[in-house]
Amino acid sequence: MSTRSRAVLLSAVAAVAALTLSACGKGGTSGGGGNTNFVTGNNGIDTVPAGKRTAVPDLSGKTIDGKTLDVADYKGQVVVVNVWGSWCGPCREEAAYFSKVSKQYEGKGVQFVGINTRDTSTTPAVAFEKEHGIDYPSLYDPTGKLMLRFKKGTLNPQLIPSTLVIDKHGKVAARALEALDDTSLLKMLKPVLAEK
């Protein structure tokens, strides 16, 4: 193995280890210094004004049921992205709320997408969605590579669970780094959905 290949592999292992250490936590702060353009509210939700938002990275791949999904296909809609794992207690706590709100906003310009991470197979992920009444698709991301596509210093999903709200233009508008109930989820979603 070349020195460069070894360095790339070590960087990837370190990044996955950092994500593992932060797994299934309550709250957190974004990495990186300087002016990040986002404001943390006292409700644990970070937001960015419309003119200062960054585009969501490529979030595409296979879903837990083997289909192909690309979040970019939902441009023009508000997209709620929830990062979860079947092994995560807080993810189980919030699942019923996500199911309820996704059904409430079905056909109203909102698309929910899950990112299932660190499940070693899709079997527990599919069982989790069935148990909690999750109808929307979830990308299968066992190693956390989709989470690593977000740039440092942006509203990136650093913990599990994390939730992002992506505006109609494909830019990240809000983030929560903790389990949400329906009230908190709607506080993130409604202002972005109201934007022109």
Disulfide bonds with the S-S distance in Angstrom:
Cys24-Cys88 2.38
